Amino acid sequence: MNDVSMHSGFPWLTAVVFLPLVGALLLFFVKETAVRWVALGLTLAELALSLPLWIFFDPSTPRMQFAEQVAWITAPSINYSVGIDGISLPLILMTTFLMPLCVLVSWTAIQTRIKTFMAALLLMETAMIGVFVALDFVLFYVFWEAMLIPMYLLIGVWGGANRVYAAIKFFLYTLTGSVLLLVAILVLFFHGGQTFDILLLSGVEYPSALQSWIFLAFFAAFAVKVPMFPFHTWLPDAHVEAPTAGSVILASVLLKMGTYGFLRFTLPMLPDATDTFTPSMIGLSLIAVLYGAYMALAQTDLKKLIAYSSVSHMGFVTLGIFALNAQGIEGALMQMLNHGITTGALFLCVGILYERTHSRLIADNAGLTGPMPRYAAFLVIFSLSSLGLPGTNSFVGEFLVLAGTFMWSKPAAAVAALGIILAAAYLLWMVQRVAFGAPVAKTAPKLIDLNLREWATLTPLAVLVFWIGLFPNPVLTPMHASVNHLVEHLDQRHTAVARRGTLGTDGRWLTITADGEQPPASAKSHLPPSTIGQTP
Amino acid sequence: MDLLVLLIPTFPLVAVLLNGLLGSRYSHDLAHRLAWGSVGLSFLCSIGVFTETIRTGVAREVVAYQWIFGGDLTVNLAFLIDPLTCIMLLVVTGVGFLIHLYSVGYMHGEEGFTRFFTYMNLFMVSMLLLVMGNNYLVLFIGWEGVGLCSYLLIGYYFDKVSAAKAATKAFVVNRIGDAGFLLAIFLVFVNFKTLDYTQVFAQASQLSTGMATAIALCLLVGAVGKSAQIPLYTWLPDAMEGPTPVSALIHAATMVTAGVYMIVRNHVIYDMAPVALSTVAWVGGLTALFAATIGLVQTDIKRVLAYSTVSQLGYMFLACGIGAYTAAVFHLMTHAFFKALLFLSAGSVIHALSGEQNIMKMGGLKAKIPWTHALFLVGTLAIAGIFPLAGFWSKDEIMAHAFVHGQYALYAMAAIGAFLTAFYMFRLTYLTFYGTSRLDPHTAEHVHESPPIMIWPLAVLAVLSVLGGFLGVPPEAGWFHHFLHPVVTAVGAGEEHGGGVGLVMTLMVVATAIALLGWGLAHYLYSIRTEAADNVAAKAPGVYTTLLNKYYVDECYDALIVEPVKRLGLVWDWFDRTVIDGVVVGVGRMTQSGSALSTRIEKYVIYGALNVVGYANHLAARSWRRLQTGQVHQYAAIIVAGLFILVHLILAWWTGTSGTGMAR
């Protein structure tokens, strides 16, 4: 069943998914003093274990690779089915790359219940990677919900003063969406031939009216995670209260679950509904881009500023996804990685500062360049990356997203371009107030430059910023086949719809009216976007 | 040859990496040697590339590597070497080299010495990418890169709040232009499916006039930002917060001319868009005149020069707009020589006066710093357009072109601008170097001539300012024009060669007369009857104050754009906390007190969130009362159990109805 026979000997993905879980259990048998080192070792081992996925990944095919399938429950048929393609691979690597840094930044910041904390981090890692590799809807949902619990604990136990409010808000908000996701999954199950196999379900044509309902249910789950305007208000609260490692995971990985969901489920399974809702999705994305930027401009708290900048940046990601062309989607994928790297790094920067001054207020943390030149250099680098300076990672993604958007609609791209002006404004204004000027008397004595551990936390990210910015191809190459396949799948579907005579005349995909008719038999035989070769 | 091309940006890049990463480990001497040495090597390579281009007479492209490949978009990091690039290369590396040398003396003893040279070299790398790129995206990397270095160097004195503000302002204002530039890039890509110049220009004739105009205007937005033209010029005068060599290199000789370079590079598209072209001309003409009037009354030596730069860039835009692309590049080059000379000599003055920049507190410096005086005077003569210095030839060519092609209004603006230029430049010279000393006694004791490392680069620039113009003699038919001809075949121009020798000579005489008139007036007001200047100002206080306050443009922008944007942010912040989050919290409260109210909120019914929120809120309320972490586990367990039951119920239902559960 596995087309990548060279890996059949070792269940590589299973190992990557469950190593952190095993590690989390192992932690309870480790001495309190050694927990940090063991956790660091485990996350590094996990990173090492995930690298072969990239090295041996075959970029020429959109098929699922490193696939494994084991029957789990027979009636109804639920399988332990995992695999990766060019859409999930980069996200997995980003996750494994960030986790050691999360351990490092928590080294001294977390003083209470360190064992449980590290265990929660590792549980989180298993759940997150599980979401990216799952090819069975039930399995996916298990991992999806499993993410909530360690995150809830991270915020609720090790968070700031208002942590319980933030944790509950986060939990309820995301759970509300998730439950609708579950309902949608079950509906798909009944309509799609009684299987939970994601690839098989992607190959089925659902009636247009049904697609719209499922789209809305998916939207509820994914839009909250992204978060899209106006479902974003849990984010600033969660970020402000979460410990640094929690903020990094939240911003870098958890937000990507929403956009990953759009790419993995919404687009391939619901092409008609995607068409119907694309203008609204683009509209919401544009609002998010500008709204997030304006909000960031108004913030006086560094973490809130970066949290709202996330809303703006994730607006770019959804914009690229719903441009529905190769540039847009590859740009969106790039931006998902870049946002993970850059915003993660900015949260690390804030955390490092907070450990010193115990304040996240911009006004309390001024004039850092004098006493903390190295720190200021990193802050400037990551801010420049965040505003999409060419030569840094974000430029490549932003450029592709804007190019894709431009091909979809010129005015939309022009509006989005305003976002990059505002990004420069709120980020450089922040840098101006934090890095320049003279230190405030209250915090001045506490401003000590980076130590070796902190330097080791930030340097890998700075290297990535420039590496991806200057040589993006190693990152882009694995995406091509999968993204092209997805775009072709969408196009094919439009051709099929065109035969029913509801497509616009200028060749651009216009809104297609949901007619609920059964499609002709000839249009039914779509390939699923990816296949691991088993027969339905 | 290819290697030579690749080496040009590589040398400064290596210096950036060495000084940036290891600079704190070795002496300042090694750091500055690496810095100017690398630029010097780039200059030598540029000469090699230049001579090769003269010899072979063909443009060549050199691909470094494939940069971005996504969808059907492929972009290489690649370079185009043609006559236009060669001129830019020589100006950038040549003037850049001299300014680096000068900086060794000027920046001596500064705290961030190595940091300064790292940024300067990074600037060189970016500027070289900008002028060498063979496609729009490489141009754009350079474009933003120089903007970044400008930002870093304006904010070089990071503990000065005014410097930090000026830096942010420069970057953000430039970003407005950059957004326009990006849109132009997308328009090019959508129309041509490529971003390479050669392919784009080869197919450009297929563009409709409307599309060509759209691309040209979007590019113009970018150019206006980078080259500080109306309405985006306000960042440049503030940029004078940076160290003086930065003002000379970035904010006079090279970076700010990038907009001119871009328009000339894209002249094929501009030639197809008459509306865009005349917009360029008028923007340039207005800026030339407008900035010159502000320059009349400023009292900061660097700010006068800054407004003069804005004004001179206006001349280059004007030239582009009337199709005199060669003249634009010619003026770009001569301006680089004499404006770098002026800024660096102004720096020498400031250096001599321990940081004093107010010309009202100078005067009589001629005897104390004779070399600086002589060099500054050469620069003044050149920029004022006194025959036969460089500025005369290049400025006269632009004005003559306008006149000959019937653009009399533009000619008039340029002519008045030239008169004002001569006036304010000589005013500056008189107030600084002549008359009685107005120095405060403490400063006066320490006045000293600058060291040779600062004077020698100035001497070279002075020679170029005197002789550089002869590259373009005779007008419209000099060596310069023949060299650039393959790149710049302007519409209608060139063939006509103006209105005959007689008219050209007449226009030259008129131009000289205008310059002398400006000089004469300055001489009268600031040398012969020194009290007269104040009288003039006193007679028209309104005009004087308006000019002194730069027409209040900054204040208008602040009131109309900056503050509203910030306020809007605050309004949205309120909206976010009160309305959006209020809805979220409110839904929770309502469901808690009973579901009767919540039925009104259709939206939440559609999303089906109602019951879940209500149920979960009930749990939440309990957790609120007992904020124990033990409660959290219990809570999580309940959620998981609930989900488990839910799934099982649905599955049970499915098993019962499996016969009819199929959709199809």
Interface residues (C-beta under 8 A of the other chain):
Chain A: A75 P76 E145 L148 I149 Y152 L153 G156 V157 V164 A167 I168 K169 F171 L172 Y173 L175 T176 G177 V179 L180 L182 V183 L186 F189 F190 H191 G192 G193 Q194 Y206 P207 L210 L216 A217 A220 P230 H232 T233 W234 Y291 Y294 M295 A296 L297 A298 Q299 N325 A326 Q327 E330 G331 M334 G367 T369 G370 L384 L389 P390 G391 F395 V396 F399 L400 L402 A403 G404 F406 M407 K410 A413 A414 A417 L418 I420 I421 L422 A424 A425 L428 W429 V431 Q432 A435 F436 G437 A438 L470 F471 P472 N473 L476 T477 H480 Q518
Chain B: Y65 Q66 W67 I68 F69 G70 G71 D72 L73 L137 F140 I141 W143 E144 G145 L148 Y151 G155 F158 D159 V161 A163 A164 K165 A167 T168 F171 V172 R175 I176 D178 A179 L182 L183 F186 L187 F189 V190 V565 K566 L568 G569 L570 W572 D573 D576 I580 D581 V583 V584 G588 I606 Y607 G608 A609 V612 V613 A616 N617 A620 S623 W624 L627 T629 V632 A636 I639 V640 L643 L646 V647 I650 L651 W654 T655 S658 G661 M662 A663 R664
